[in-house]
Amino acid sequence: MSNTLAIVFDFDDTLAPDSTSAFLDACGVDVRDFWSRRVQAHLDDGWDPTPAFLYEMVVESRSRPPGARITRQRLSEFGRGLALFNGVARIFGMLKRHVGRVNPAAELEFYLVTSGIGDMVRQCAISRNFVEVWSSDFHYNADGEIEFPRNLVSFTDKTRYLFQVSKGLIGPAARRDPFAVNRKMPGGTRRVPFEQMIFVGDGYTDVPCFSLVRQYGGLAIGVYNRDAPEKWRRAWGFVEDNRVSNLVPADFGRKAPLHDILVMATESIAKKIALRTASYQG
């Protein structure tokens, strides 16, 4: 029996505006051209979206003179100043305190699974709240410049990490053993059963996670950026396809619907854990 519940977040357009686009814009790259022409050309040729944009970042970096290339240091420095959506900075502590009041025996954990670039998101102001961060990452050359994609997180790749959350496969040891996620757990035990999991995301890469979490009794919350009207139709498609339990703006402020949904959802799970514990002990 597990007393742990988890909220797993996507990052870009879920907790913050698109970090990759913001970084490229700061580097003087024409962001619209980068996505609509350069990356799209690879998609038209059958590429997966994640390696397509990472490859184009490598191409962009190599086209620049030394000193102006994309490096781990530049990514990390930019990550420290990433803008977040309203209310994000305080939502983690508030939800932990609320769950503690509802059920002192329950433990709420947060995880991040993103196609975005790890050396940025791991430096952002909220990174300390996550038990684990899984992301796309670069290999760097001796000068610290991006050279080749090292990790890719895209579409069904994300579901792998939900299973790792569920099975408790986190930390350095799990990273060194990527095949551990396929093994059966002793006695079929799960550190975080899926019915005690909430997934919050915004995009097409999140659809497999939406489906998996809902299939096994968890809650899938779809969010959209109010300031990006071109993405609203995509978000509504998740409702039409019955992919998500709720669809709300990516606003975590006290008076926003998403704030209330997260409070009510974690409270409900914490109470169910308390009931199961009492039933088991009785």
C-alpha positions, -999 to +999 in steps of 0.1 A: +000+000+000+014+034-010+009+067+007+026+086-021+008+106-047+025+124-076+019+153-100+039+149-132+043+181-153+053+189-188+073+221-189+070+242-221+036+259-224+025+241-192+046+257-165+063+284-187+062+298-222+082+278-248+118+279-234+135+268-266+119+295-286+127+321-259+164+310-259+167+311-297+151+345-298+176+357-272+204+343-295+191+364-324+175+335-343+144+341-364+121+318-343+093+317-368+117+306-396+134+281-373+102+262-367+081+268-398+109+263-424+140+247-409+124+222-385+093+217-407+115+206-436+127+177-415+092+168-404+082+167-441+110+143-447+097+120-419+118+131-389+105+130-353+099+165-341+124+163-311+155+153-330+145+177-357+147+208-335+178+196-316+196+189-349+187+224-362+201+239-330+234+220-336+234+233-372+227+269-359+255+266-334+281+253-359+272+282-383+284+307-357+319+318-350+337+306-318+324+326-288+289+329-303+280+292-304+254+275-282+271+261-251+261+244-219+270+276-200+247+298-222+218+273-219+222+271-181+225+309-177+194+314-197+175+288-177+181+307-145+161+335-158+132+316-174+098+333-171+071+312-155+033+313-158+013+331-131+013+313-097+037+285-107+064+295-081+041+290-051+019+261-063+043+234-051+046+244-015+009+252-013-002+218-025+022+200-002+009+219+028-027+212+017-021+174+013-004+174+047-035+189+064-059+165+046-038+134+054-006+138+074+005+103+063+003+111+026+033+123+007+030+145-024+059+145-050+064+164-082+082+153-114+090+169-147+089+151-181+097+174-210+109+174-246+127+207-237+164+211-230+175+198-196+204+222-191+178+250-192+149+236-172+172+221-145+184+257-138+150+274-136+137+288-103+113+259-096+137+230-104+143+222-067+107+211-063+110+181-086+121+147-073+133+139-109+136+158-142+136+139-175+144+159-206+161+161-239+198+167-236+229+175-256+263+160-257+289+188-255+324+189-270+356+199-252+347+236-256+313+231-240+295+235-274+264+215-283+276+186-306+249+159-307+216+150-290+222+127-261+187+121-247+154+125-266+120+128-249+091+127-273+056+112-275+055+077-261+090+082-246+073+102-220+052+073-209+083+054-200+090+080-173+055+077-159+062+040-154+095+050-137+076+073-113+051+045-106+078+019-100+100+043-080+129+040-105+144+074-099+179+088-092+214+081-106+211+043-104+180+043-125+196+065-151+224+040-155+200+012-160+175+022-187+161-013-190+150-015-154+116+000-163+107-032-182+112-055-152+083-067-130+083-052-095+085-076-066+050-086-056+036-063-082+040-033-058+040+002-071+055+032-053+030+055-070-001+036-083-014+053-115-047+061-097-026+083-074-010+102-103-019+134-120-004+145-153-004+181-165+005+189-201-004+209-231+008+194-264+007+166-288+038+150-272+017+147-240-012+127-256+003+092-248+006+103-211-029+117-211-042+083-223-021+062-201-029+080-168-066+081-176-067+044-186-053+034-152-075+057-131-054+088-127-062+124-137-050+140-170-052+178-170-048+197-203-037+233-202-032+260-229-015+293-231-040+322-232-014+343-250-011+318-279-045+317-297-031+295-324-028+267-298-064+269-285-078+247-313-052+220-306-061+221-269-098+218-276-091+188-298-079+170-266-114+175-252-131+163-283-110+132-284-116+125-247-079+127-240-081+149-208-102+150-177-101+189-176-089+216-199-080+250-184-057+280-190-021+276-178-027+300-149-017+287-114-029+318-096-051+315-064-083+324-083-076+304-114-095+272-123-063+252-126-054+261-090-087+248-077-085+216-098-051+207-084-063+214-049-094+193-052-076+165-071-048+161-045-073+164-017-094+136-032-064+113-036-051+120-001-085+112+014-087+079-006-053+070+007-065+076+043-096+055+037-076+026+023-051+028+052-079+028+077-096-002+060-063-021+059-055-015+095-090-023+105 
